[in-house]
Amino acid sequence: MHFALQVSGIGFLALVLSYLGVATLRRWAERRNILDIPNKRSSHTLPTPRGGGIAIAFFVLFGFAIAWLINPSWPVWALSAYLFGAALIAVVSWLDDLRPLPNRIRFAAHSAGAILAILGFGYWHSVDIPLVGQLNFGWFGFLVVFLWIVGLTNAYNFMDGIDGIAGGQAVVAGFGWAILGWLGDQSLVGLLGLLLAMTSLGFLGHNWPPARIFMGDVGSAFLGYTFAVLSVIAAAKDPRFFLIGLLLVWPFVFDTTLTFLRRLQKGENVFFAHRSHLYQRLVIAGCSHRFVTLLYMGLALVATILSLLWFIRIDGSEFAVVIILPLLCLGLWGFVIYQEKQHGIKPICPTFLTK
């Protein structure tokens, strides 16, 4: 109970410091002319300060370090691996916000962060799939975890394209991890989830539509990396966390995967900037940033509730996950196409659907 009160205090402090820190960063970025200038692929129309996500990264790591001092029983090597990996990705991403870096440097940083996390916490030898049971990976689990961490780090970055969406997803997923960590007696998982939720909530005070500052790569890459690592940490105790980690951020994973495969199928350069993500298409079709952000938060919340029901083993919860998640995916895709048709925009579909 004493530790729980201390963690709650750290979480509240992280919220306040994040809000104040982002306000300071916004004024600093305006003075230093660190602005995101609109272009034809942008979803904003006015020059806006960027890099506010450094407050999220800093106060998550700072709060995590304080809690570690309070609870020194946590494994030193494993947590050092996360801290170094997360700090590496945050620093490289911050430099990229200041002056764009080559893709190979960013990928090298993401890869190094993934390897550090695997060395610290291991990899998935087996995972638990609803209605199927355990699926054994063996040594192949190393590659699966590596791709998961690098993939979600980049996916989160790709999805940070409109006001509030990345911060809103982090609030929902962060509180989901906080509750799951408490229910599963994993204090480390619960603490990280709470810190992610509270610092992102503080950031949203400045980024909620209309945004006064953007998160930048430093925030989005850090969040993606940490959410990916959380599922690796938690799955060491319960193999269901492989899928639960995906469920908590499924709108970002689905949107990015669908868009990546469609562009790959059409022969487009998948590393080139574009505006064909589902959330971007909704904005182009006339939906406001606020509506799209709330939609994605709501979809993430539904999956978070499903995760909690499955975790506490409510009867029928496995069946609900298997049925509802695909329906949510189809529903989001169908809603995008409906909105495009309503506004006279030709829907972007995979080529096999247009033949």
Secondary structure, DSSP 8 states (H G I E B T S, - for coil): -HHHHHHHHHHHHHHHHHHHHHHHHHHHHHHTT-EE---TT-S-SS-EE--TTHHHHHHHHHHHHHHHHH-TTS-HHHHHHHHHHHHHHHHHHHHHHHS---HHHHHHHHHHHHHHHHHHH---SEEEETTTEEEE-TTHHHHHHHHHHHHHHHHHHHH--STTHHHHHHHHHHHHHHHHHHHTT-HHHHHHHHHHHHHHHHHHHHHSSS-SS--HHHHHHHHHHHHHHHHHHHHTT-TTHHHHHHHTTHHHHHHHHHHHHHHHHTT--TTS--S-SHHHHHHHTT--HHHHHHHHHHHHHHHHHHHHHHHTT-TTHHHHHHHHHHHHHHHHHHHHHHHHHHTT------HHHH-
